[in-house]
Amino acid sequence: MCGNRPPTTVFEQDAPGSPSSQDPTSSDRVIVHVDLDCFYAQVEMIRNPELRGKPVGVQQKYLLVTCNYVARKLGVDKMMLVNEAKEKCPELILVNGEDLSNYREVSYKVTDLMEEFSPLVERLGFDENFVDITEMVENRLKQFQNGSLSDVTVVGHTYNNQSFNSNNMSHIRLAIGSQIAAEIRAAIHDRLDLTGCAGIASNKLISKLVSGTFKPNQQTVLLPESVLTLMNSLPELRKVPDF
C-alpha cells in the first residue's frame, strides 16, 4: 500500500493557496526540516535489535549507502566502497539494503505521524520531511496574550550561538517552532523508535541547511540575523539544493 502512495507536495512557492501566498507573511512562516539519523541503519536495528550497539552498515551493490554512528566512530562513512569500509572496521556488520520495501514502509509511517501535527508536510526521499507549522505557532502565540512572552525559550541549539531576543517576534515564533519540533521528534522516537535531527527556520531551504548542524538526534534554530552567516559558510555553491 505504501509503495503506491503518491508523493506529498505542499510547498509550491507562490502558488495560489500555498503557505507563501497566505497570511501570516512568508517572513513569519516557521518550517521544520526533519532528517532521520542514518535511516536505513536505524530500520535494520529496529528489525534486528541484536544489531544495536554494534557497527552496522547497509550495503547496496559495492557501496555502503549508510552506517550507524557506532561504525562512524570507527572510521566508516556512508558512500564508502564496501571493501574500504571493511578495512577501516573489520567488525562491521553488513546488511543488504537493496530491497527498499521496509524502508519505504517506515518512511511513510513517519510522514503520517508528522501529518498529525500539520497537514502541510512534504517528503524529500525516504528520510527527510518538511513540515509547515506556522498555523500551530500562531495558535500557541495566542495563548500568550494574557501571559508573558518572556517565558518562551528555544529548545535545542541556535545557529552560530545567536542571542535570543524575547522582544523580537520573529525570534519568538521560531522559539515556539523549536518547541513543536522537539514534540515531533519525541513522537517519532516514542512511537516509531527513530531519532532524527531538525532545523527550524523561516523557509525550506535554510531549514534544510541548518538541520544538520548538530548530529545526531539534535535540533537547531536559525534566527534571521544568522542566515547570511550560514549561507557564507557553505564551502561550495553546489551544497545548496535545487529547490
Secondary structure, 3 states (H helix, E strand, C coil): CHHHCCCCCCCCCCCCCCHHHCCCCHHHCCEEEEEECCHHHHHHHHHCHHHCCCCEEEEECCEEEEECHHHHHCCCCCCEEHHHHHHHCCCCEEEECCCCHHHHHHHHHHHHHHHCCCCCEEEECCCEEEEECHHHHHHHHHCCCCCCHHHCCCCCEEHHHCCCCCCCHHHHHHHHHHHHHHHHHHHHHHHHCCCEEEEEECCHHHHHHHHCCCCCCCEEECCHHHHHHHHHCCCCHHHCCCC
